[in-house]
Amino acid sequence: MKSTNLKNAKHATHAQQQGFSLIELMVVIVIIGILGSVAIPTYKDYVVRAKVTEFFTLAQPIKLAVTEALMSGKSPANITTETLGLGEYEPTGNVRNITVANAIISVTGNTETLGLAAEQVFTVDLTPTTTPQGLINWSCTTAAATQKYVPANCRD
């Protein structure tokens, strides 16, 4: 008789621990929803920031050419895409165009591959300044709408 009562007690305990209640599942779903609503936009911004690094990588050789022209005494007003002999830029990946005017390098992004709105123009301008010691310092600027995608030293 003890054996039968023991089996029934084990079976009753097991029946009580069958799964999660509806309230517990709803709370978990709400928590996942809140985390998702915060994480997804942040992740999208992170992906665009990673793609924008291509702007600076492709501009590096052009920065070198502009720096050499400035160091050789050429006037910034005379440093353009044509005078540097760069020719027409072939769009690649995330960069639509790179131009030089008055020694300022303008890198225009491809909004489609960056995942931005088609009407949004994403341009980063790299501007050289010459110090009294003759060194060239570079600064970058972009529109207010796209500042969150550029490196921290390009933000206002």
Buried (B, 14 or more C-beta within 10 A) or exposed (E): EEEEEEEEEEEEEEEEEEEEEEEEEEEEEEEEEEEEEEEEEEEEEEEBBEBBEBBBEBBEEBBEBBBEBBEEEBEBEEBBBEEBEBEEBEEEEBBBBBBBBEBBBBBBBBBEBBEBEEEEBBBBBBBBEBEEEEEBEBEBBBEEEBEEBBEEEBEE
